[in-house]
Amino acid sequence: MDAEEILRRYNAGETDFRGANLRSAHLQGADLIGANLRSADLQGANLILAYLSRVNLSAAYLVTTRLCGAILNQANLIGANLSDVDLHGASLQGADLRRANLTLANLLDANLSDADLRSSNLSGACLRGACLRGANLRHEKRIYDPANLRGADLSGADLRGVNLVGADLTKADLSYANLTETNLRGVNLNQANLYSSLLKGAILSDANLAEANLRCADLTHGKLERVHLTRADLSGAVVTMAILADARLDKANLQGCNLTAVNFTRADLSRSDLSFATLEEANLCEAYLARTNLTAANLTRANLIRAEMSSANLTGVNFKGTTMPDGEVRSR
């Protein structure tokens, strides 16, 4: 079936094109709203600016298909192979992409708001500037696997409030991304780039952020209990009023970080760099600070009850009103 035939039949009222062979078909700007293209072969087809709302493309083969600017709102793409597809600027609002293969897909500036992406594979995909507000990437045991976003480019993406529990974001680029109140519990962000990202109120409990780049990130009111931040770079970050109880921050770079009123109860900060950091009113009760660099840090009114500070560098520290490990309150 060629492009001319499918358009003629569609305009005549036919909508069922299951299993159609439309490989390399030229359908730029085509109107196929509501058509059934289940299991169709559209490899390499040109569907730029096409109208495909509510189209059934489940199990379809769309490898290298060009869908720039296409409208795929509420489309059914369950189990579709969209590897290396070009969806630059496309609208997939409310689309069903469960178990879809989107590896290396180009979703630059795409609209994926309210889309269902459970068990989808987005490894290596480009999602720069994409909108994923309200998208469903939730991990459901024995039903849907965690989202695979390994190495994905999500720089500048809108992920506000998205559920990414258990997702794999290893080495993903989330620089300048908006992750306000996003649920990232238990995610793997090992070596991820979160430079200047917005993580206000985000849930990162039990997440792996080892060696992650969080420079200049905003983690205000973040929930980071038991988070793994070994060797992570948080220099210049704002982490005010966040919860980092039982967190691992050994060998982390927190130089110049704003840690006002942070809860570091029982946190491991050994060998970390806290020089010039602001720790006013921080709770460091039972924290482990062995060989930590606290040069010129501001610990005004901080709580260090039962903290381990052996071999810590305390040169130029401001201890005014600080409660020391032995319970003594410093006057200066």
N, C-alpha and C positions, 0 to 999 in steps of 0.2 A: 504494500500500500504506500503510495507516495503522498506528499503534502496536498496536492491538488485534489486527490480522491477523498481524503479524510475530511477536508473542508467542505467539499461538495455534499458528502453524505451527512455531515453534521448540520449543515444549513438546511438539509431536507428533513431534519428531525431525528436522525439516528444519533444515538449517544453511546452505544456499546461497541467499544473497539478493543476488547480484551485480547492481549497477546499480539497486538498489531506490530508489524515490523516497520518502524519509522526511522531507522538508522540514518543519520545524516540528513534528515528531512529539513527543508527550509520552511519554518513556521513562524517566522518573526512577526510579532504583533497579532498572532492568530487568536481568535475568540473560540475557546473550547470549554467554556464554563460548564461544570457539572458532568463532563464526559467521563466514561469509564475506560481507563487505559491500564487496567490492572495487568501486570506482567508484560507490559509492552516494552519493546526494545527501542529506546530513543538515544542510543549512544551517539554522541557527536552532533545531535540535532540542534538546529538554531531556533530557540524559543524566546529570544530576546523580546522583552516588553509584551509577552503573551499574556492573555487573560485566562488563568487556570484556577480560579476560585472553585472550591469544592470538587475538584477533579480527583478521581480515584487513580492514584499512581502506586498503589501498594504492590510491592515486589517488582516494581518496574526497574529496568536497567537504564540508568541515566549517567553513566560514566562519561565524563568530559562534555556533557551537554551544556549548552550556553543558555542560561536563564536570567541574564542580567536584567534587572528592573521588572521581572515578571511578577504577576499577582497570583500568589498561591495561597491566599487566605482560606483557612479551613480545609485545605487539601489533605487527602489521605495518602501519606507516603510511608506507611508502615512497612518496614523491611525492605525499602527501596535501596538500590545501590547508587549512591550519589557521589562516589569517589571522584575527586578532582573536578567536580561540577563547578560551574561559574554562576553563583547566585548574588553577585555584586549588586547591592541596592534592591534586591528582591524583597517582596513582602510575603512573609509566611505566618502572619498573625493567626493564632489558633490552629495552625497546621498540626497534624498527627505524624510525628517522625519517630515513633517508637521503633527501636531496633534498626533504625536506618544507618547505613554506612556513609558517613560524611568525611571520611579521611581525606585530608588535603583539600577539602572544599574551600572555595572562595566565598565567604559570607560577609565581605567587607560592607559595612553600613547596612546590613540586612535587618529587617524587622522580624524578630522571632518572639515578640511578646505573646504570652499565653500559649506558646507552642508546647507540645508534649514531646520531650526529648529523652524520655526514660529508655535506658539501655542503648542509646545511640552512640556511635563511635565518631568522635570529633577530633581524633588525634591528628595533630599537624594542620588543623583547619585554620583559616584566617577569619577571625571574627572582630577585627579592628572596627571600633565604632558601632558595633551591632547592638541592637536593643533586645535584651532578653528578659525584660520586666514581666513577671508573672509566669515565666516559662517553667515547665515541670521537668526537673532533672533528678527527681527524688529516687533514692536507692530503696528498693523494697526487697527484703530478703526472700529468696526462693522464687521471686517473680521478675524483678527488674534489677539488672546489675548496676553498679555505680557508673556514673557518666565517665567516659574516657575522653579526657581533654589534654592528654600528654602532648607537650610541645605546642599547644594551640596558641594562636596570636589573638589575645583578647584585650589588647591595649585600647584604652578609651571606651571599652564596652560598658553598657548600662546593665548591671546585674543586681540592681537594688531588690532586696527581699527574696531573691531566688534561693531555692532549696538545693544545695549542692552537697548534701551529706554524703560522706564517703567517696566523693569524686576523686579521680586521679588527674591532678593538674601539675604533674612533675614537669619542671622546666617550662611551664607555660608563661607567656608574657601577659601580665595583668597591669602593666604600668599605666597610670592615670585612669584605671578602671574605677567605676562607681560600684562599690560592694557594700553600701550602707545597709545595715541590718540583714545582710545575707547570711544564710545558715551554711557554714563551712565546717561543721563538726566532723572531726575524723578525716578530713580531706588530706591528700598527699600533695603538698606544695613544695616538695624538696627542690631546691635550686630555682624556684620560681622567681620571676621578676615582678615585684609589686611596688616599684618605685612611684612615689607620689600618688598611690592609690587611696581611695576613700573607703575606710573600713569602720566607720562610726557605728557602734552598736552591733558589729558583726559577731557571730558566734564561731569561735575557732577552737573550742574545747577539744582536746585530744588530737589536734591537727599536727601534721609533720611539716614544719617550716625550716628544717635544717638547711643552712647555707642559703636561705632565701634573701633576696634583696628587698628590704622594706625601708630604704632610705627615704626620708621626708614623707612617709606614709602617715595617715591620720587614723589612729586606732582608739580614739576617744570612746570611753564606755564599752570597749570591746570585752568580750568574755573569752579568756584564753587559759582557762584552767587546764593544767597538765599538758600544755602545748610544748612541742619540741622545737626550740629555736637555737640549737647548737650551731655556733659559727654564723648565725644570721647577722645581717647588717641592718641595724635600726638607727643609724646615725642621723640626727636631725629629725627623727620621727616624733609625732605627738601621740602620747599614750596615756593621757590624763584620765584618771578615774577608771582605768581598766582593771580587770581581775586576772592576775597571773599567778594565782595560788598553785603551788606544786609544779610550776613550769620549769623547764630546762633551758637555761640561757647561758650555759657554760661556753666560754670563749666567744660570746656574742659581742658585736660592736654596738654600744649604746652611747657613744660619744655625743655630747650635746643634746641628748634626748630629753624631751619634756615628759617626766614621769610623776608629775604631781598627783598625790593621793592614790597612787597605784597600789594594789594589794599584791605584795610579793611573798605572802606567807609560805614558808617552807620552800621557796624557789631556789634553784641552783644557779647562782650567778658567779661561780668560781671561774677565775681567769678571764672574766669579761671586762670590757673597757667602758667604765661609767664616768670617765673624766669629763668634767664640765657639764654633767647631767644635772637636771633639776629634779630632786627627789623630796620636795617639800611635802610634809604630812604623809609620806609613803609608809606603808605597813610592811616592814621587813622582818617581822616576827619569825624567828627560827630559820631565817634565810641563810644560805651557805655562800659566804663571800670570801673564801680562801683565795688569796693572791689576786683579788679583784683590784682593778685600777680605779680608784675614786678621787683622783687628783682634781682639786678645785670643784668637787661636786657640792651641790647645795642640799644638805640633809636637815634643813630647818624643820623642827617639830616632827621629824620622822620617828618611827618606832622600830628599835633594833633589839628588842627583848629576845634573849637567848639566841641571837644571831651569831654565826661563826665567822669571825673576821681575822683569823690568824694570817699573818703575812700580807694583809691587804695594804695597798698604797693609800694612805690617808693624808697625803700632802695637801695643805691648803683647803681641807674640807670645812664647810660651815656646819657646825654642830649646834647652833643656837636652838635651845629648847628640845634637843634630840634626846630621846630615851635610849640609853646605851644598853648593851647586852646584859649588864649586871643590874639594870634597873635604875641606875643613876641618870638624872636629868641634867644635861649640860646647860650651863648658863650662856655659853658662847662656843 
